[in-house]
C-alpha cells in the first residue's frame, strides 16, 4: 500500500508538564487530489514516560515525529524526524504508537493521512495560557439549489480566518464588535461577500449560500475505457455536462453513443461496438447482467441517470471480472441514495420523470424513481387529427422504475437493496383504407424485465475488502409479425457474484471471485417458417414450424486478477477466467487476459492489452428445430494499443488502435449430418470467422467554466470470412454493422453575458452508410401473386452517408433551496433525409430509401428540491 498523504493541519501544539504531546504543522501539501474535509483529532491521548536519567539530570526536550494514521484512526507507523536524545526519542515513539485519533476525511470519506506530532518533555509547568476569546460569529455554508454543505470553504471576517468542516459549519472567535466584512471563498463556488453586525456579548449566527461554478457537476457519470482500479484508462464526464449534451436528452447512458468505438444505430438502441454484433456486448447494472440498456427507439436508457454514479464503457479488452462476451461491456454503477433530501420532476414532450430520495435515519438512505412515456398518446392523437394520415401507425410506450436503499450497518459494512424494472410495448400497423399498404404486415413487439438484488460490502481489514451480491429477476419478450413469425420467451433467473480484494504488498493487489446465473425456468414458444439453406429462396408456402419448450440452465465463471506495479508508473494487470455454460449445449472455456499501462510523465501515458474471449452461440442456433445442438462456443482474440497525451492543461488526446479476430462463429450450413442415428440437416456449424480492426481518437476539452466538449473519430472495419444468404440467418451478422467512418463533435458554451444560467450546445455527427444486400432480380410466385426476391447473402451495397446536426439550449434558475430549468432540444435541425433502409417496388425493379428521423424538437421543464 502506498504511504498516506501528508495533510496540512491547522492545530496548535501545547507543551505539558513532565511529558505532553500535541499535533504539529505538517511539512508539505497534500500529495493526492482531494480536499481535507475533517482533520484527525486526538481521542485517546497518551503521556509518555519521562526517562529517569533525564529527570535526575534535570534535562528537558522536544521530539518531533511523523505519524501515519489509518482511515480508522489507529496509528500504523511513527518515525522520529526531530530527535532530542537522552531517551526522549524512545519514550516518544512508544507513546505515539498508543495514540488514537478520530479518522481524517478527504472529500468527505475516511482516509489515511500522515501528520507531524510533537512531544514536549518539561520538568516545570508552562505559564498558563490566556483564556481564548469567545466565539461570536458562527454559522453554516450551503450550496444554492442543492442545500448541500460546502466543506473546506474559507471564511474570513475582521482579520480572523477559518475553514468549514464536513458539515459546512464554522466558528470564529474574537471578531471585533460592530459592522464587519465577511468573505467566503471556495474553489468550486462563486465568491460571496457579506456585511454582518457583531453585537457585544452576543454570538451572531448566519447561513451563507454559495453558487456553484458552471464547470462543476454533481457526480462523475461516464467512464470510458478500462476500469479505474486497473489504472489503464479513465475519462470522466460530469453530470452537469451530461444534462446539456445536445442529442443525449440529458441521459447519461446515451452519451456513450458519442464516444470512440461506438457505431450509430437507428431506432433500436442497439450497442454496435467496434463493428461487432450487438449481442456480443453485455450490459450490467452494478455487475448484474440486464437484457437491454435502452428503451425501444433508443430515446432513453432503462435506468434513471439521477441514480447513476458511473457509466463504465469498455469497447474491448475488458478484464476478467466480466465474461461470456466477445464484444464490449457497459456497466451502470449506481450511487448510494440519501446524501440529502432530494426531489425532482422532469417533463418533456415524450416522457415524464419523478424522483425522491431521503435519509430516514443517519445510517439509512432511500430513493425511488419512475419514468413513463406518453409518445403513444401523442402519436395516436396526432394521427387522428390529420386529414390525410400516414399509412403506418407506430405507438411506442415505455416505462421504468427504480427503488434503492443503502444501510451503513457498521463502519466496515454497507448493505444495499436494489429493485428496478423496464417495460416496452410497440405496435406497427397498416391503415386499412390505404390500398397501397394492404399487404403491410402487422407487427407487435414487447419486452419487459424486473430485477431485485442485495449487495454487501465488507471491509475485513485495511488491506482486504469483500463484496457479495445475490438477486434474481424475470424477463418476458413477445414478438408477433402477422402470420410469418411469432415468439414468446419467459425467463426466470438468479444471479450471484462474490469478490475478494486484497492488497498483498504495497505494489501488489489481488482480486478473485466467482459470478454466475441460474435459470430455473425458461419457457420458449416460436412459430416460424423453416430457415432455408444458404443460396435458396424462402418458400412462402412452407409449413410453419413450432418450437415449444421449457428448460433450465446455468452459466458461471471464476476469475483471478492481479495489479502489479514493478516500477513507479508502470501497471501490469494479468488475469485468467474460466467459464461454464450448461443449457441446450454443454460448453466450457478458459480465457487469459493482460493489460498494461505506463505513465511515462504526468501528461503522457502508454497502454496496451491482449486477451481471449468466449461466449455461447445464440440460443435458437442450438435448438434441434432451427439449428444444431452440437455447436461450440464462439471466440475472439482482442488486441489494443494506445497512448494518452495532455496537449494543454485542459486539452487531452487519447488514441487507440485495435484488432479483433473472431473464430468458431455459428455459420449457416446446407450440409447433412448424423444425429442419434438419423440423417438430419446440419443448418449451422461452428466454422464462421471474421475480424474487426480500426483506430479511435478522442480529443477532449475539459470544462473550464465556459466551454466543454470533445471530438471523437472511429475508423472501423468489420468483416466476416464467409457470406451467407440473408434468409438463412435469424438476425443480422457482424458485417452488417460495418461503418468505416464515424465522426462526432460535441460542445456546450455558457452564456452568462446574455443571461445568467443560459447555455447552448451542439452535436454534429457524420457516419458512413451501413452495408446492405442489393436485390437485382425477383421471381414471380403465381400462387401467392407476388414477387419473391433473389438473395445472395452478400452485403455488396452501401447506403449513402449519414449526417445530423442537433442543437440544445438550457436555462437554469437557482434559488436558495431549489432549482428550475427549461430546455429546448432540436435533433436534425437541417431536416436532412438520411437513408436508413432500402425500399423496393413491388417487383423489385426500382430501388429507393426509407428516410430516418426528420426535424425533431423537444421542450422540457425540470424542477429540483
Secondary structure, DSSP 8 states (H G I E B T S, - for coil): ----EE----------SSSEEEEE--SS--SSSS-EEE---EEE-------HHHHHTT--EEEEEEEEE-TTSBEEEEEEEE---TTHHHHHHHHHTT-EE---EETTEE--EEEEEEEEE-SS----------EEEEEEEEETTT--B-TT-EEEETTEEEE--TTSEEEEES--SEEEEEEEEETTEEEEEEEEEE-TT--EEEEEEE-B-TT--SSEEEEESS-GGGTS--EEEEHHHHTT-TTTTT-TGGGGGGSTTB---SSS----BTT--GGGSEEEETTEEES-SB-GGGSSBSS-GGGEEEEEEESS---TTS-S-SS-EEEEEE--S-SS-EEEEEE-SSEEEEEEEEEEETTEEEEEEEEEE-HHHHHHHHHHT-SS--SEEE--EEEEEEEEEEEEEETTEEEEEEEEEEEEEEEEEE-TT-GGGTT---EEEEEEEEEEEEEEEEEEETTEEEEEEEEEEEEEEEEEETTTEEEEEEEEEEEEEEEEEEEEETTEEEEEEEEEEEEEEEEEEEEE-----TT----TTS--EEEEEEEEEEEEEEEEEEEE-SSTTEEEEEEEEEEEEESSSEEEEEEEEEEEEEEEETTEEEEEEEEEEEE---GGGGSTTTS-TT---EEEEEEEEEEEEEEETTEEEEEEEEEEEEEEEEEE---EEEETTEEEE--EEEEEEEEEEEEEEEEEE---SSEEEEEEEEEEEEEESS---GGG-SS--GGGG--SEEEEEEEEEE-TTTSTTEEEEEEEEEE---EE-----EEEETTTTEEEE-------EE---EEEEEEEEEEEEE-SS-EEEEEEEEESTT----EEEEEE-TTSSSEEEEE---SEEEEEEEEE-
